[in-house]
Amino acid sequence: MANVETALKDAMTTIEGAIGAALVDYGSGMALGTVGGGKDLDLGVAAAGNTDVVRAKVRTMDLLGLNDEIEDILITLGTQYHLIRLMKGRGANGHFFLYLALDRGRANLAMARHQLKRIEGELEI
């Protein structure tokens, strides 16, 4: 099992086109760990903003009565992909997601999703 720092570094080194990654507690909106980013990608701001996205989607699913789980949420920009992967099986008090920003010109979205799923499975919080 990997700790947060190791898992995020793994994402940055094994996922082609990765420009930033974070583990976020969407109960509080706080990033528990970040790697990458920079002046053009503030991962703290991204963590808080994407928490709103996750909460809105969870609330919408509840209102629709959808008895299903969100695997991931994809936001496609002109030059980037933003991938949000909700984590499963972390206990009733754990509401976490992995956030990954990718350079759209260098990323393979299918492989990024596959790798992020693998990293989720190895992550120990």
C-alpha positions in Angstrom: 0.0 0.0 0.0 1.2 3.5 -0.8 1.0 6.6 1.3 -0.5 9.8 -0.1 2.9 11.3 -1.1 4.0 8.2 -2.9 0.7 7.7 -4.7 0.7 11.3 -6.0 4.3 11.1 -7.1 3.4 7.8 -8.9 0.6 9.6 -10.7 3.0 12.4 -11.9 5.7 10.0 -13.1 3.6 7.2 -14.6 0.7 9.1 -16.2 1.8 10.7 -19.5 0.9 14.4 -19.6 0.3 14.8 -15.9 0.8 18.4 -14.7 -0.7 18.2 -11.2 -2.3 15.8 -8.8 -4.0 16.0 -5.4 -5.9 13.9 -2.9 -8.9 15.8 -1.6 -11.3 15.4 1.3 -14.5 16.5 -0.2 -16.1 16.7 3.2 -13.9 19.7 4.0 -12.6 20.7 0.6 -9.0 20.4 1.8 -6.2 18.9 -0.2 -4.5 16.2 1.9 -1.6 16.2 -0.5 -0.5 17.8 -3.7 2.2 17.4 -6.3 2.9 19.4 -9.4 0.8 22.4 -10.4 2.5 25.8 -10.3 1.6 29.4 -10.9 -0.9 28.4 -13.7 -2.5 25.6 -11.7 -3.0 26.3 -8.0 -3.9 22.9 -6.6 -5.4 24.3 -3.4 -7.9 26.3 -5.4 -8.5 23.3 -7.7 -9.2 21.1 -4.6 -11.8 23.5 -3.2 -13.4 24.2 -6.6 -13.7 20.5 -7.6 -15.1 19.7 -4.2 -18.1 21.9 -5.2 -18.3 19.8 -8.5 -18.3 16.5 -6.6 -20.9 17.7 -4.0 -23.2 19.0 -6.8 -23.0 15.7 -8.7 -23.6 13.6 -5.5 -26.6 15.8 -4.6 -28.0 15.5 -8.1 -27.7 11.8 -8.1 -29.6 11.7 -4.8 -32.3 13.9 -6.1 -32.7 11.7 -9.2 -32.8 8.6 -7.1 -29.9 7.1 -8.9 -28.6 4.1 -6.9 -25.2 4.0 -8.4 -21.6 5.2 -7.7 -19.5 7.8 -9.5 -16.3 6.4 -10.9 -14.9 9.6 -12.2 -15.8 13.0 -13.5 -14.1 14.4 -16.6 -13.8 18.1 -17.3 -12.4 18.8 -20.8 -10.8 22.2 -21.4 -9.2 23.4 -24.6 -5.6 22.5 -23.5 -6.2 20.3 -20.4 -8.2 17.4 -19.0 -9.2 17.5 -15.4 -10.0 14.1 -14.0 -11.7 13.5 -10.6 -11.8 10.0 -9.3 -14.0 9.3 -6.3 -12.4 6.8 -3.9 -14.4 3.8 -2.8 -14.3 1.7 0.3 -12.6 4.2 2.7 -15.2 4.0 5.5 -18.3 6.0 6.3 -16.4 9.0 7.4 -14.1 9.1 4.4 -15.1 11.2 1.4 -12.0 11.5 -0.8 -11.2 12.0 -4.4 -8.1 11.9 -6.5 -7.7 14.9 -8.8 -5.4 14.8 -11.8 -4.8 17.7 -14.3 -3.4 16.6 -17.7 -1.9 18.3 -20.7 -4.4 17.4 -23.4 -1.8 17.4 -26.1 0.4 14.8 -24.4 -2.2 12.7 -22.4 -3.9 9.5 -23.3 -7.1 9.8 -21.4 -8.0 6.1 -21.4 -4.5 5.2 -20.0 -4.7 8.0 -17.4 -8.1 6.7 -16.1 -6.6 3.2 -15.9 -3.5 4.3 -14.1 -5.5 6.5 -11.7 -7.7 3.5 -10.8 -4.6 1.5 -10.1 -3.2 4.2 -7.9 -6.5 4.5 -6.0 -6.4 0.7 -5.3 -2.8 1.0 -3.9 -3.4 4.1 -1.8 -3.6 3.8 2.0 -5.2 6.8 3.7 
